């Protein structure tokens, strides 16, 4: 599942690349079923938190909660299905091409857009959330359902990762931010429709956006962000949700 020369060049130039059929169908099914069990409260959560859609009634979807996301490194520490996903060799082979052999997980999250009530995620850069140096970690966005422009597929601004970290401001609730320095619109972004099992590898400085889900179907994805094991937390007292999980290779004193 290695990147071709053209795909590697695209990542460097545009800040992202999509690898089709990166995940095996059985993997997609296992992860989807596990997420479903948490959404329907059939399984007790351990080591991570859920966030509901802020403007949706809790009973909007009947017996399923309108979950916006499950997040926390504890997802991989406490659940073997998620642990297997973030160490999937097809994914890691690509990440190693971009980051080298020594890797740690910075973020683990199931990102969901429930039918009809899944809200937009405004333009932002993933790097703005994390006090990490160097600022080049890779966000891996794994499609579990068909992602379309109607249900909120990823939309990325090509090449804008080379502009560096932009100023962000908080919106709506504490864990949501949006770019304040730039004024990106639909004309700036490239929509990336994806099939289940397709995987987007995205530079942490690439501005991106997802639209609301206007369909009757879920749009589910899983995010895993990988950083080099020589990375450092630049804030001596980082937020409690900033964590790391060793994935492969060597570790280094004083680093993550």
C-alpha positions as CSV (number, residue, x, y, z in Angstrom):
1,X,0.0,0.0,0.0
2,X,3.0,2.3,-0.5
3,X,2.5,5.7,-2.2
4,X,3.5,6.1,-5.8
5,X,5.9,8.8,-6.7
6,X,3.0,10.9,-8.0
7,X,1.0,10.4,-4.8
8,X,4.0,11.3,-2.6
9,X,4.6,14.5,-4.7
10,X,0.9,15.4,-4.4
11,X,1.1,15.2,-0.6
12,X,4.1,17.5,-0.6
13,X,2.5,19.9,-3.0
14,X,-1.1,19.9,-2.0
15,X,-0.9,18.8,1.7
16,X,-3.1,15.7,1.2
17,X,-3.5,12.5,-0.8
18,X,-6.3,9.9,-0.9
19,X,-5.5,6.2,-1.1
20,X,-8.4,4.2,-2.4
21,X,-9.2,0.8,-0.8
22,X,-6.6,1.3,1.8
23,X,-8.6,-0.6,4.4
24,X,-9.9,-4.1,4.0
25,X,-13.7,-4.5,4.0
26,X,-13.6,-6.7,7.1
27,X,-11.7,-3.9,9.0
28,X,-14.3,-1.3,7.9
29,X,-17.1,-3.6,9.0
30,X,-15.6,-4.3,12.4
31,X,-14.9,-0.7,13.2
32,X,-18.4,0.4,12.0
33,X,-20.1,-2.2,14.2
34,X,-18.0,-1.2,17.2
35,X,-18.9,2.5,16.8
36,X,-22.6,1.5,16.3
37,X,-22.5,-0.3,19.7
38,X,-21.3,2.8,21.4
39,X,-23.8,5.1,19.6
40,X,-26.7,2.8,20.7
41,X,-25.3,2.5,24.3
42,X,-24.9,-1.2,23.9
43,X,-21.3,-1.0,25.1
44,X,-19.9,1.0,28.0
45,X,-17.3,3.6,27.0
46,X,-13.9,3.5,28.7
47,X,-11.0,5.9,28.3
48,X,-12.7,8.3,26.0
49,X,-15.5,10.8,25.8
50,X,-18.5,11.4,23.5
51,X,-19.8,14.7,22.2
52,X,-23.4,15.0,21.0
53,X,-24.5,17.3,18.2
54,X,-25.0,20.6,20.1
55,X,-28.2,21.6,18.4
56,X,-29.9,18.2,18.2
57,X,-32.4,16.7,20.6
58,X,-31.1,13.6,22.3
59,X,-34.0,11.6,20.9
60,X,-33.7,13.0,17.4
61,X,-32.7,9.6,16.0
62,X,-34.9,7.4,18.1
63,X,-32.8,4.7,19.8
64,X,-29.5,6.1,18.5
65,X,-27.8,9.1,20.1
66,X,-26.9,12.0,17.7
67,X,-23.2,11.6,18.4
68,X,-20.8,14.1,16.8
69,X,-17.7,12.3,17.9
70,X,-16.0,9.9,20.3
71,X,-12.5,11.0,21.1
72,X,-9.5,10.1,23.2
73,X,-6.3,8.1,23.1
74,X,-8.1,5.8,25.6
75,X,-10.1,4.5,22.6
76,X,-7.0,2.5,21.5
77,X,-5.9,1.6,25.0
78,X,-9.3,0.2,26.0
79,X,-10.7,-1.2,22.8
80,X,-8.9,-3.8,20.7
81,X,-10.9,-3.0,17.5
82,X,-9.6,0.6,17.5
83,X,-6.1,-0.5,18.5
84,X,-6.0,-2.8,15.5
85,X,-7.2,0.0,13.3
86,X,-4.5,2.5,14.2
87,X,-1.8,-0.1,13.8
88,X,-3.2,-1.4,10.5
89,X,-0.2,-2.1,8.3
90,X,-1.7,-0.6,5.1
91,X,-2.1,2.7,7.0
92,X,1.2,2.6,8.7
93,X,3.1,1.9,5.5
94,X,1.9,5.2,4.1
95,X,2.5,7.1,7.3
96,X,6.1,5.8,7.5
97,X,6.7,7.1,4.0
98,X,5.6,10.6,5.2
99,X,7.0,10.5,8.8
100,X,9.7,7.8,9.0
101,X,9.7,4.6,11.1
102,X,9.4,6.0,14.6
103,X,5.7,6.9,15.2
104,X,3.3,7.8,18.0
105,X,-0.4,8.4,17.9
106,X,-1.4,12.0,18.8
107,X,-5.2,11.7,18.3
108,X,-7.8,9.0,18.1
109,X,-11.4,9.9,17.3
110,X,-14.6,8.6,15.6
111,X,-16.0,11.5,13.7
112,X,-19.7,11.1,12.9
113,X,-22.3,13.1,11.1
114,X,-25.7,11.7,12.1
115,X,-28.5,11.7,9.5
116,X,-30.1,15.2,9.0
117,X,-28.6,16.7,12.2
118,X,-24.9,16.3,11.5
119,X,-23.5,19.8,11.6
120,X,-20.8,21.5,9.6
121,X,-17.2,21.7,10.8
122,X,-15.8,25.2,9.8
123,X,-12.4,25.7,8.2
124,X,-9.6,24.9,10.6
125,X,-6.1,23.4,10.8
126,X,-5.6,20.4,13.0
127,X,-2.2,21.7,14.1
128,X,-4.0,24.6,15.9
129,X,-5.3,22.1,18.6
130,X,-1.9,20.6,19.5
131,X,1.2,22.2,21.0
132,X,3.6,20.0,19.0
133,X,7.0,20.6,17.4
134,X,7.7,19.9,14.6
135,X,4.3,21.0,13.2
136,X,4.1,18.3,10.6
137,X,2.1,15.5,12.0
138,X,-0.3,13.6,9.6
139,X,-4.0,13.3,10.1
140,X,-5.4,10.1,8.7
141,X,-9.1,10.2,7.9
142,X,-10.6,6.8,7.2
143,X,-14.0,6.6,5.5
144,X,-16.3,4.0,7.1
145,X,-19.4,5.1,5.0
146,X,-19.6,6.6,1.6
147,X,-18.7,10.3,2.0
148,X,-20.3,12.7,-0.4
149,X,-20.8,16.4,-0.8
150,X,-24.4,15.9,0.4
151,X,-23.4,14.2,3.7
152,X,-20.3,16.1,4.6
153,X,-17.2,14.7,2.8
154,X,-13.8,16.3,3.5
155,X,-13.0,19.5,1.6
156,X,-9.3,20.6,1.6
157,X,-7.6,23.8,0.4
158,X,-4.7,22.6,-1.8
159,X,-1.3,23.9,-1.0
160,X,-2.4,26.1,1.9
161,X,-0.4,24.0,4.4
162,X,2.7,25.9,3.1
163,X,1.2,29.1,4.6
164,X,2.0,27.9,8.1
165,X,-0.2,28.1,11.2
166,X,-3.0,30.6,10.9
167,X,-4.8,32.4,13.7
168,X,-7.9,30.6,15.0
169,X,-10.8,31.6,17.2
170,X,-13.2,29.6,19.4
171,X,-16.8,29.2,18.2
172,X,-20.0,27.6,19.6
173,X,-18.3,25.5,22.3
174,X,-14.8,25.2,23.9
175,X,-13.5,22.4,21.6
176,X,-14.5,24.0,18.3
177,X,-12.3,26.5,16.6
178,X,-12.2,28.1,13.1
179,X,-9.6,30.0,11.1
180,X,-9.8,33.7,11.8
181,X,-7.0,35.1,9.7
182,X,-8.2,33.7,6.3
183,X,-11.5,33.8,4.5
184,X,-11.9,30.5,2.8
185,X,-14.9,29.7,0.7
186,X,-16.2,26.9,-1.5
187,X,-14.1,28.1,-4.4
188,X,-10.9,27.6,-2.5
189,X,-11.4,24.0,-1.5
190,X,-11.4,20.6,-3.3
191,X,-14.2,18.2,-2.3
192,X,-13.0,14.7,-1.7
193,X,-15.8,12.1,-2.0
194,X,-14.7,8.8,-0.7
195,X,-15.9,5.2,-0.5
196,X,-15.7,3.0,2.6
197,X,-12.1,1.9,3.0
198,X,-10.6,4.9,1.3
199,X,-8.2,6.8,3.4
200,X,-7.1,10.5,3.3
201,X,-3.6,11.4,4.5
202,X,-3.5,15.1,5.3
203,X,-0.9,17.5,6.6
204,X,-1.8,19.0,9.9
205,X,-1.5,22.5,8.5
206,X,-3.9,21.9,5.6
207,X,-7.1,24.0,6.1
208,X,-10.2,21.8,5.7
209,X,-13.9,21.9,6.1
210,X,-16.9,19.5,6.2
211,X,-20.5,20.5,5.3
212,X,-23.7,19.4,7.2
213,X,-25.2,16.0,6.6
214,X,-28.4,16.6,4.7
215,X,-29.1,13.0,3.9
216,X,-30.9,10.2,5.8
217,X,-27.7,8.2,6.3
218,X,-24.8,8.3,8.7
219,X,-21.5,9.6,7.5
220,X,-18.9,7.9,9.8
221,X,-15.2,8.3,9.7
222,X,-12.3,7.5,12.0
223,X,-9.4,9.8,12.6
224,X,-5.9,8.9,13.7
225,X,-3.1,11.5,13.8
226,X,0.5,10.3,13.8
227,X,3.6,12.2,14.8
228,X,7.3,11.4,14.8
229,X,8.7,10.0,18.0
230,X,11.2,12.9,18.1
231,X,8.3,15.4,18.4
232,X,7.9,17.4,21.6
233,X,5.1,19.1,23.4
234,X,5.9,22.8,23.3
235,X,3.5,23.6,26.1
236,X,4.9,22.5,29.5
237,X,1.4,22.1,30.7
238,X,-0.6,20.9,27.7
239,X,-4.4,20.4,27.9
240,X,-5.4,17.2,29.6
241,X,-6.7,15.8,26.3
242,X,-3.3,16.0,24.6
243,X,-1.7,12.6,24.9
244,X,0.4,10.1,23.0
245,X,0.5,6.4,22.3
246,X,3.6,4.6,20.9
247,X,2.9,2.9,17.6
248,X,6.2,1.8,16.1
249,X,10.0,2.3,16.1
250,X,12.3,3.8,18.6
251,X,11.5,6.3,21.4
252,X,13.7,9.2,22.5
253,X,14.3,10.8,25.9
254,X,12.4,14.0,26.4
255,X,10.2,13.4,23.4
256,X,6.7,12.2,23.1
